[in-house]
Amino acid sequence: MRVQFRSATVPAYLSVFFCRVNVGCGPAEERVLLTGLHAVADIYCECCKTTLGWKYEHAFESSQKYKEGKFIIELAHMIKENGWD
């Protein structure tokens, strides 16, 4: 599977959450990302407070509008080392 998105330094997935369990969302702030200026809010684990990625709140460029309301989740945070049991 080819990952087409990246966080600051690692591969990431663009995702739509239908159910968020134990995931918090911080306040939105404007950031200049590789694809331009966006308003984004960090998402984090409610249990350990690790930042998992961010949510696109607003894209300022029309070609990036498809990202609004979606989430970037770093691949490294999608797999728990000792399993989920």
N, C-alpha and C positions, 0 to 999 in steps of 0.2 A: 504494500500500500504506500503510495506516495503522499507525503505531507506537504501541502503547499503553503502553509502559514508558519510563521515563526514568532516566538515571543522575542525578548531582547537578545537571547543567546541560544535558545533551544527550539526544536521543532514543536509545533502546536497544532491543534485542531480548531476549526471554526465550527461552532455547535449551537444548537437551539435546545435549551433545557425545557422539558415539559414538566419535570418534577425535580425540584431542588431539595435535597435533604442535607442538613448540616452545612449549607453553603451560604455565607453572608455576602453582602454587597456594600462596598464603601461609597463615599460621595463621588459624584462625577467631577472630572477635571479635564481641561483641555491638554492634549499631548500631541506633539508632532511625531508621528510614526513613519515607517518606511513608505506608506501609501498616502501620506499627507496629514493634515490637521483633523483630529477627531476628539470628541468628548467621550471619555471612557471612565468606568468605575471599576476599581479592583474587586475581584471576587476572592474569597478566602474560606478556608475550612473553619467552621464554628468551633470545632473541638480543639485544634492545635494552633489556629490562627495563621497557618501557612498560606501565603498568597498563591492561588492556583492559576490565575490569569486575569482577564478583565472582560467587562461587558461593554459593547459599543452602544453608547447612548445616542450619539449624533455624529454623522459624517458630514463634513462641510463641502466635500466635492461630490457632484452628482454621480460620478462613476463608482463611488464607494457607498452609496445609500443602501445597497443590499445587505450591508453588515449591521445596520441599525437593529438593536434588540437581540443580536447574537453575541456569543461568548467565545473568547479565545481561551483554550485550556491547554496548558503546557503538557506535552506527552509524558514527561517525567512524573507528573502528579496523577496520572490515570492508572498506574499500576502500583499496588501496595507490595512492598518487598516480601513480607511473610504471608501474603494472601489475605482474604477478607473474612476468613472463618473465625 
